[in-house]
Amino acid sequence: MPMLELRQVSTYYDNIQVLHDIDLKVEKGEIITLIGANGAGKSTILMSISGIVPPRRGSIFFKGRPIHSMLPDKIVTLGLSQVPEGRHIFPDLTVNENLDMGCFLRRDRDGIKADFDYIYSLFPILSERRHQPGGNLSGGEQQMLAISRALMARPLLLLLDEPSMGLAPLVTLQIFDIIRRINKEHNTTIFLVEQNANLALKVANRGYVLENGRIIMDDYSERLLDNQDIQKAYLGI
């Protein structure tokens, strides 16, 4: 049974159809990436999964359970967390307080303390800034904080929406190294939406290609990297 499955999902904004009959699977322990041009509908897929923009037609299953009619807060309790495009941290709250917001549904104090320690081992710079407001952090530090806040919910599936957006190349590489660590050290399944197709395919096990709201291709990442059409359209080769 896939951890996540979309079957014939179609999503609209008012009367404008954005997604057309999307079929997609994510297996436990994988890193899956979804690549495509701006406006292709990548973020809409994540928002449909997390319940923010529910599909008008089709079904979404998480660990075999239908979630397409659930409210976002109920979906989070099942073990699914999203890091939205643009980070959306709480700028007036400290780093510690932002992380507290990520675990507000949890009651295991010892586990929460252990996860704080783990987050600060992943991102030492956040440990140094733990008492500073999130709004005072750099863009890269805010992205680290947004990922960390989602991890504090102990998700089984982590949805990442454009984590490299607006970041310097060296910071982007650091973020992608952390994505690998999260996947390997905690066996966290990751669904990565990313415009940097080259980096995304190098970190992922498999990839889907979205064009005008339709999945036009899916394959193992190494095959997509070698595909001439993908190289021309998304890799600048």
C-alpha positions as a Markdown table, in Angstrom:
| # | Residue | x | y | z |
|---|---|---|---|---|
| 1 | Met | 0.0 | 0.0 | 0.0 |
| 2 | Pro | 1.5 | 3.4 | -1.0 |
| 3 | Met | 1.9 | 6.0 | 1.8 |
| 4 | Leu | 0.2 | 8.5 | -0.4 |
| 5 | Glu | -1.9 | 8.0 | -3.5 |
| 6 | Leu | -3.8 | 10.5 | -5.7 |
| 7 | Arg | -6.4 | 9.0 | -8.1 |
| 8 | Gln | -7.9 | 11.1 | -10.9 |
| 9 | Val | -7.6 | 14.3 | -8.8 |
| 10 | Ser | -9.0 | 17.4 | -10.4 |
| 11 | Thr | -8.8 | 20.7 | -8.5 |
| 12 | Tyr | -10.3 | 24.1 | -9.4 |
| 13 | Tyr | -10.0 | 27.7 | -8.3 |
| 14 | Asp | -13.6 | 28.9 | -8.7 |
| 15 | Asn | -14.4 | 27.8 | -12.2 |
| 16 | Ile | -10.8 | 27.5 | -13.4 |
| 17 | Gln | -9.5 | 24.0 | -13.5 |
| 18 | Val | -5.9 | 23.8 | -12.4 |
| 19 | Leu | -5.3 | 20.0 | -12.0 |
| 20 | His | -6.5 | 17.5 | -14.5 |
| 21 | Asp | -7.0 | 13.8 | -13.5 |
| 22 | Ile | -3.8 | 13.5 | -11.5 |
| 23 | Asp | -2.6 | 10.0 | -10.7 |
| 24 | Leu | 0.4 | 9.8 | -8.3 |
| 25 | Lys | 1.9 | 7.5 | -5.7 |
| 26 | Val | 4.5 | 8.0 | -3.0 |
| 27 | Glu | 5.9 | 4.9 | -1.3 |
| 28 | Lys | 7.0 | 4.8 | 2.3 |
| 29 | Gly | 10.6 | 6.0 | 2.8 |
| 30 | Glu | 10.9 | 7.5 | -0.6 |
| 31 | Ile | 11.9 | 11.0 | -1.7 |
| 32 | Ile | 9.6 | 11.9 | -4.6 |
| 33 | Thr | 9.9 | 15.1 | -6.6 |
| 34 | Leu | 7.5 | 17.0 | -8.7 |
| 35 | Ile | 9.0 | 19.3 | -11.3 |
| 36 | Gly | 7.4 | 21.7 | -13.8 |
| 37 | Ala | 7.3 | 25.3 | -14.9 |
| 38 | Asn | 5.8 | 28.2 | -13.0 |
| 39 | Gly | 2.1 | 28.0 | -13.1 |
| 40 | Ala | 2.0 | 24.3 | -13.9 |
| 41 | Gly | 0.0 | 23.5 | -10.7 |
| 42 | Lys | 2.8 | 22.0 | -8.5 |
| 43 | Ser | 1.8 | 23.9 | -5.4 |
| 44 | Thr | -1.9 | 23.2 | -6.0 |
| 45 | Ile | -1.1 | 19.5 | -5.8 |
| 46 | Leu | 0.4 | 19.9 | -2.3 |
| 47 | Met | -2.5 | 22.1 | -1.2 |
| 48 | Ser | -5.0 | 19.5 | -2.4 |
| 49 | Ile | -3.1 | 16.8 | -0.4 |
| 50 | Ser | -3.0 | 18.9 | 2.7 |
| 51 | Gly | -6.7 | 19.9 | 2.5 |
| 52 | Ile | -6.2 | 23.6 | 1.9 |
| 53 | Val | -7.7 | 23.5 | -1.7 |
| 54 | Pro | -9.7 | 20.2 | -1.7 |
| 55 | Pro | -10.1 | 18.5 | -5.1 |
| 56 | Arg | -13.5 | 18.8 | -6.8 |
| 57 | Arg | -13.1 | 15.3 | -8.3 |
| 58 | Gly | -11.0 | 12.3 | -7.5 |
| 59 | Ser | -9.6 | 10.7 | -4.3 |
| 60 | Ile | -6.5 | 11.2 | -2.1 |
| 61 | Phe | -5.4 | 8.4 | 0.2 |
| 62 | Phe | -2.9 | 8.6 | 3.1 |
| 63 | Lys | -1.9 | 5.2 | 4.4 |
| 64 | Gly | -5.0 | 3.8 | 2.7 |
| 65 | Arg | -7.3 | 6.2 | 4.4 |
| 66 | Pro | -9.3 | 8.7 | 2.3 |
| 67 | Ile | -8.3 | 12.3 | 3.2 |
| 68 | His | -9.7 | 14.4 | 0.3 |
| 69 | Ser | -12.7 | 15.5 | 2.4 |
| 70 | Met | -10.8 | 16.1 | 5.6 |
| 71 | Leu | -10.0 | 19.5 | 7.1 |
| 72 | Pro | -6.3 | 20.5 | 7.2 |
| 73 | Asp | -6.0 | 20.2 | 11.0 |
| 74 | Lys | -7.3 | 16.6 | 10.9 |
| 75 | Ile | -4.9 | 15.7 | 8.1 |
| 76 | Val | -1.9 | 17.0 | 10.2 |
| 77 | Thr | -2.9 | 14.7 | 13.1 |
| 78 | Leu | -2.5 | 11.7 | 10.7 |
| 79 | Gly | 1.2 | 12.4 | 10.2 |
| 80 | Leu | 1.4 | 14.7 | 7.2 |
| 81 | Ser | 3.0 | 18.2 | 7.4 |
| 82 | Gln | 3.6 | 20.8 | 4.7 |
| 83 | Val | 6.3 | 23.5 | 4.5 |
| 84 | Pro | 4.6 | 26.1 | 2.3 |
| 85 | Glu | 6.2 | 28.1 | -0.5 |
| 86 | Gly | 7.5 | 31.3 | 0.9 |
| 87 | Arg | 8.1 | 29.7 | 4.4 |
| 88 | His | 5.4 | 31.6 | 6.3 |
| 89 | Ile | 7.0 | 31.5 | 9.7 |
| 90 | Phe | 5.7 | 33.7 | 12.5 |
| 91 | Pro | 8.0 | 36.7 | 12.3 |
| 92 | Asp | 7.2 | 38.1 | 15.7 |
| 93 | Leu | 7.7 | 34.9 | 17.5 |
| 94 | Thr | 11.2 | 33.6 | 18.5 |
| 95 | Val | 12.8 | 30.6 | 16.9 |
| 96 | Asn | 11.8 | 28.6 | 20.0 |
| 97 | Glu | 8.2 | 29.8 | 19.9 |
| 98 | Asn | 8.0 | 29.0 | 16.2 |
| 99 | Leu | 9.1 | 25.4 | 16.9 |
| 100 | Asp | 6.6 | 25.2 | 19.8 |
| 101 | Met | 3.9 | 26.0 | 17.3 |
| 102 | Gly | 4.9 | 22.9 | 15.3 |
| 103 | Cys | 4.3 | 20.6 | 18.1 |
| 104 | Phe | 1.1 | 22.1 | 19.6 |
| 105 | Leu | -0.9 | 18.9 | 19.1 |
| 106 | Arg | 1.7 | 16.7 | 20.9 |
| 107 | Arg | 1.7 | 15.9 | 24.6 |
| 108 | Asp | 4.9 | 13.8 | 24.9 |
| 109 | Arg | 7.2 | 16.2 | 26.7 |
| 110 | Asp | 10.2 | 14.0 | 26.6 |
| 111 | Gly | 9.8 | 13.4 | 22.9 |
| 112 | Ile | 9.4 | 17.1 | 22.3 |
| 113 | Lys | 12.6 | 17.9 | 24.2 |
| 114 | Ala | 14.4 | 15.3 | 22.2 |
| 115 | Asp | 13.1 | 16.8 | 18.9 |
| 116 | Phe | 14.3 | 20.3 | 20.0 |
| 117 | Asp | 17.7 | 18.8 | 20.5 |
| 118 | Tyr | 17.6 | 17.0 | 17.2 |
| 119 | Ile | 16.5 | 20.2 | 15.3 |
| 120 | Tyr | 19.3 | 22.2 | 16.8 |
| 121 | Ser | 21.8 | 19.5 | 15.9 |
| 122 | Leu | 20.5 | 19.7 | 12.3 |
| 123 | Phe | 20.6 | 23.5 | 12.2 |
| 124 | Pro | 23.2 | 24.8 | 14.7 |
| 125 | Ile | 22.5 | 28.4 | 13.5 |
| 126 | Leu | 18.9 | 28.1 | 14.8 |
| 127 | Ser | 20.3 | 27.1 | 18.2 |
| 128 | Glu | 22.3 | 30.3 | 18.2 |
| 129 | Arg | 19.3 | 32.3 | 17.2 |
| 130 | Arg | 16.7 | 30.5 | 19.4 |
| 131 | His | 15.7 | 33.6 | 21.3 |
| 132 | Gln | 15.6 | 35.9 | 18.3 |
| 133 | Pro | 12.4 | 36.7 | 16.4 |
| 134 | Gly | 11.9 | 34.7 | 13.2 |
| 135 | Gly | 11.5 | 37.9 | 11.2 |
| 136 | Asn | 15.1 | 38.8 | 12.0 |
| 137 | Leu | 16.5 | 35.7 | 10.4 |
| 138 | Ser | 18.0 | 35.5 | 6.9 |
| 139 | Gly | 16.0 | 33.9 | 4.1 |
| 140 | Gly | 18.0 | 30.7 | 4.4 |
| 141 | Glu | 17.6 | 30.6 | 8.2 |
| 142 | Gln | 13.8 | 31.2 | 7.8 |
| 143 | Gln | 13.7 | 28.2 | 5.4 |
| 144 | Met | 15.5 | 26.1 | 8.0 |
| 145 | Leu | 13.0 | 27.2 | 10.6 |
| 146 | Ala | 10.0 | 26.4 | 8.4 |
| 147 | Ile | 11.3 | 22.9 | 7.8 |
| 148 | Ser | 12.1 | 22.5 | 11.5 |
| 149 | Arg | 8.7 | 23.7 | 12.6 |
| 150 | Ala | 7.1 | 21.0 | 10.3 |
| 151 | Leu | 9.4 | 18.3 | 11.7 |
| 152 | Met | 8.3 | 19.1 | 15.2 |
| 153 | Ala | 5.0 | 17.5 | 14.4 |
| 154 | Arg | 6.9 | 14.2 | 13.8 |
| 155 | Pro | 5.4 | 13.8 | 10.3 |
| 156 | Leu | 5.4 | 10.5 | 8.5 |
| 157 | Leu | 5.2 | 12.4 | 5.2 |
| 158 | Leu | 6.8 | 15.8 | 4.7 |
| 159 | Leu | 5.6 | 18.0 | 1.9 |
| 160 | Leu | 8.2 | 20.6 | 0.8 |
| 161 | Asp | 7.1 | 23.4 | -1.5 |
| 162 | Glu | 10.0 | 25.1 | -3.3 |
| 163 | Pro | 12.6 | 25.0 | -0.5 |
| 164 | Ser | 15.3 | 26.6 | -2.6 |
| 165 | Met | 13.3 | 29.7 | -3.6 |
| 166 | Gly | 15.2 | 32.9 | -3.1 |
| 167 | Leu | 18.2 | 31.2 | -1.5 |
| 168 | Ala | 21.9 | 31.6 | -2.3 |
| 169 | Pro | 23.4 | 28.5 | -4.0 |
| 170 | Leu | 25.5 | 27.4 | -1.0 |
| 171 | Val | 22.5 | 27.7 | 1.3 |
| 172 | Thr | 20.4 | 25.7 | -1.2 |
| 173 | Leu | 23.0 | 22.9 | -1.2 |
| 174 | Gln | 22.9 | 22.9 | 2.6 |
| 175 | Ile | 19.1 | 22.6 | 2.6 |
| 176 | Phe | 19.2 | 19.7 | 0.2 |
| 177 | Asp | 21.8 | 17.9 | 2.3 |
| 178 | Ile | 19.4 | 18.3 | 5.3 |
| 179 | Ile | 16.6 | 16.9 | 3.2 |
| 180 | Arg | 18.7 | 13.7 | 2.6 |
| 181 | Arg | 19.5 | 13.5 | 6.3 |
| 182 | Ile | 15.9 | 13.8 | 7.4 |
| 183 | Asn | 14.9 | 11.0 | 5.0 |
| 184 | Lys | 17.7 | 8.7 | 6.0 |
| 185 | Glu | 17.9 | 9.3 | 9.7 |
| 186 | His | 14.2 | 9.2 | 10.5 |
| 187 | Asn | 12.9 | 7.3 | 7.4 |
| 188 | Thr | 10.7 | 10.3 | 6.8 |
| 189 | Thr | 9.0 | 10.1 | 3.4 |
| 190 | Ile | 9.4 | 13.3 | 1.5 |
| 191 | Phe | 7.3 | 14.8 | -1.4 |
| 192 | Leu | 9.4 | 17.6 | -2.8 |
| 193 | Val | 8.1 | 20.3 | -5.2 |
| 194 | Glu | 11.0 | 22.1 | -6.6 |
| 195 | Gln | 11.8 | 24.4 | -9.6 |
| 196 | Asn | 15.5 | 23.5 | -9.5 |
| 197 | Ala | 14.9 | 20.3 | -11.4 |
| 198 | Asn | 18.6 | 19.3 | -11.4 |
| 199 | Leu | 19.0 | 19.3 | -7.6 |
| 200 | Ala | 15.5 | 17.8 | -7.0 |
| 201 | Leu | 16.1 | 14.8 | -9.3 |
| 202 | Lys | 19.5 | 14.2 | -7.8 |
| 203 | Val | 18.1 | 13.9 | -4.3 |
| 204 | Ala | 14.9 | 12.1 | -5.2 |
| 205 | Asn | 14.2 | 8.4 | -5.9 |
| 206 | Arg | 11.5 | 9.1 | -8.5 |
| 207 | Gly | 10.1 | 12.1 | -10.2 |
| 208 | Tyr | 6.9 | 13.3 | -11.8 |
| 209 | Val | 6.7 | 16.0 | -14.5 |
| 210 | Leu | 3.7 | 18.3 | -14.4 |
| 211 | Glu | 2.7 | 20.4 | -17.4 |
| 212 | Asn | -0.4 | 22.6 | -17.6 |
| 213 | Gly | -2.0 | 20.7 | -14.7 |
| 214 | Arg | -1.3 | 17.2 | -16.1 |
| 215 | Ile | 1.3 | 14.6 | -15.3 |
| 216 | Ile | 3.1 | 14.0 | -18.6 |
| 217 | Met | 5.9 | 11.8 | -17.4 |
| 218 | Asp | 7.1 | 9.8 | -14.4 |
| 219 | Asp | 10.2 | 7.6 | -13.9 |
| 220 | Tyr | 13.2 | 6.9 | -11.8 |
| 221 | Ser | 15.1 | 10.1 | -11.2 |
| 222 | Glu | 18.3 | 8.9 | -13.0 |
| 223 | Arg | 16.2 | 8.2 | -16.1 |
| 224 | Leu | 14.6 | 11.6 | -16.0 |
| 225 | Leu | 18.0 | 13.2 | -15.7 |
| 226 | Asp | 19.1 | 11.4 | -18.8 |
| 227 | Asn | 16.0 | 12.1 | -20.8 |
| 228 | Gln | 16.7 | 14.6 | -23.6 |
| 229 | Asp | 13.3 | 16.3 | -23.4 |
| 230 | Ile | 13.7 | 16.9 | -19.7 |
| 231 | Gln | 17.3 | 18.1 | -20.2 |
| 232 | Lys | 16.1 | 20.6 | -22.8 |
| 233 | Ala | 13.0 | 21.8 | -20.9 |
| 234 | Tyr | 14.1 | 21.8 | -17.3 |
| 235 | Leu | 17.9 | 21.3 | -17.0 |
| 236 | Gly | 19.2 | 23.9 | -19.5 |
| 237 | Ile | 21.2 | 21.3 | -21.4 |
